[in-house]
């Protein structure tokens, strides 16, 4: 069996993990939330307007300030929304799963565990300078 066949099997197994299903469901709720999607559309529109304004000479500082203020408001509203928070949490769980998988693959290749900054996962054998 070749590497790509094993990668396919690994991907199929990872897809069965409940964290993947949780992330997909949270993403679906996020995508169906009209208010959040409207904010995301406005954010992209405001970003495009800001980019266009920065191309001008001279730049309208008041307009730039107003756009940046609105972008900050949108970010604050989106990131405090429970639907967004759930998507973000679910994505972090999937990222942690993928990190674990990649760390195991790296260990199988190199014989060394990747360091997690505090070196608790590597038994201090990560060539990280310990004090």
C-alpha positions in Angstrom: 0.0 0.0 0.0 1.4 3.4 -1.0 1.5 6.7 0.9 -1.4 8.2 -0.9 -3.6 5.2 -0.3 -2.7 5.4 3.4 -3.4 9.1 3.4 -6.8 8.4 1.9 -7.6 5.9 4.6 -6.3 8.3 7.3 -8.5 11.1 5.9 -11.5 8.8 5.9 -10.9 7.8 9.5 -10.4 11.4 10.6 -13.7 12.3 8.9 -15.4 9.9 11.3 -14.2 11.7 14.3 -17.1 13.5 16.1 -15.1 16.7 16.2 -15.3 16.9 12.4 -19.1 16.4 12.5 -19.4 19.1 15.2 -17.4 21.6 13.2 -19.4 20.9 10.0 -22.7 21.4 11.9 -21.5 24.6 13.5 -20.3 25.9 10.1 -23.7 25.0 8.6 -25.5 27.0 11.4 -23.1 29.9 10.8 -23.7 29.9 7.0 -27.5 29.8 7.5 -27.4 32.8 9.9 -28.6 35.7 7.8 -27.5 38.3 10.2 -24.0 37.0 10.5 -23.8 36.5 6.7 -24.9 40.1 6.2 -22.2 41.3 8.6 -19.6 39.2 6.7 -20.7 40.6 3.4 -20.6 44.1 4.8 -17.1 43.4 6.2 -15.8 42.3 2.8 -17.4 45.4 1.2 -15.9 47.7 3.7 -12.5 46.1 3.3 -12.7 46.5 -0.5 -13.7 50.2 0.0 -10.8 50.7 2.3 -8.4 49.1 -0.2 -9.7 51.4 -2.9 -9.3 54.5 -0.7 -5.7 53.6 0.1 -5.0 53.6 -3.7 -6.0 57.2 -3.9 -3.7 60.2 -3.5 -4.4 61.9 -1.2 -6.2 59.5 1.0 -9.4 60.7 2.6 -8.4 60.3 6.3 -11.9 60.8 7.6 -13.3 58.2 5.2 -10.5 55.8 6.2 -11.2 56.4 9.9 -15.0 55.9 9.4 -14.4 52.6 7.5 -11.9 51.3 10.0 -14.3 52.2 12.9 -17.1 50.3 11.1 -14.8 47.3 10.5 -14.0 47.2 14.2 -17.7 47.3 15.1 -18.4 44.4 12.7 -15.5 42.3 14.1 -16.7 43.0 17.6 -20.3 42.0 16.8 -19.3 38.8 14.9 -16.8 37.6 17.4 -19.1 38.0 20.3 -22.0 36.1 18.5 -22.6 32.7 20.1 -22.9 31.1 16.6 -19.4 32.4 15.7 -18.0 31.4 19.1 -19.3 27.8 18.5 -17.7 27.6 15.0 -14.5 29.0 16.3 -14.4 26.5 19.2 -15.2 23.6 16.9 -12.5 24.7 14.5 -10.0 24.8 17.3 -10.9 21.3 18.3 -10.4 20.1 14.7 -7.1 22.0 14.6 -6.0 20.2 17.8 -6.9 16.8 16.3 -4.9 17.6 13.1 -2.0 18.8 15.2 -2.0 15.4 17.1 -2.2 13.5 13.8 0.7 15.5 12.3 2.8 15.2 15.4 2.4 11.4 15.3 3.4 11.3 11.7 6.4 13.5 12.4 7.3 11.2 15.3 7.1 8.1 13.1 9.4 9.8 10.5 12.0 11.4 12.9 11.7 9.4 16.1 11.2 12.7 18.0 8.1 14.3 19.4 7.4 17.9 18.4 7.8 20.3 21.2 4.7 22.0 22.6 6.6 25.1 24.0 6.4 23.8 27.5 8.1 20.5 26.4 5.6 18.4 28.4 4.9 16.2 25.4 8.5 15.5 24.4 10.0 14.5 27.7 12.6 17.3 27.2 14.0 15.5 24.2 13.1 18.0 21.6 16.4 19.8 21.3 14.7 22.8 22.8 17.0 24.7 25.1 15.8 24.0 28.7 16.8 26.3 31.5 
